[in-house]
């Protein structure tokens, strides 16, 4: 269950990172509210998961999940280029996260 919470927290990291960018320096109310709520829930999920998952592993999985999804979302929206090299590098990050889970 803690792994599911951790992945959910990583998804929320992508949400808050995207909302933070959309808030234009916390000047737009709706993206700012989404940022604050998603950030709090993401941190809470990370904290819960870290009760049973080692800190280094949990943090690496949380960060990699959030970063990968943030970049993927930006590529899908067309705000960042989607090149073969970038996609392969994202797949490498995902492979590393799966590897951490496999050996944890």
Secondary structure, DSSP 4 states (H G I P E B T S, - for coil): -HHHHHHHHHHHHHHHHHHHHHTTTTTSHHHHHHHHHHHHHHHHHHHHHTTTS-HHHHHHHHHHHHHHHHHHHHHHHTSS---HHHHHHHHHHHHHHHHHHHH-
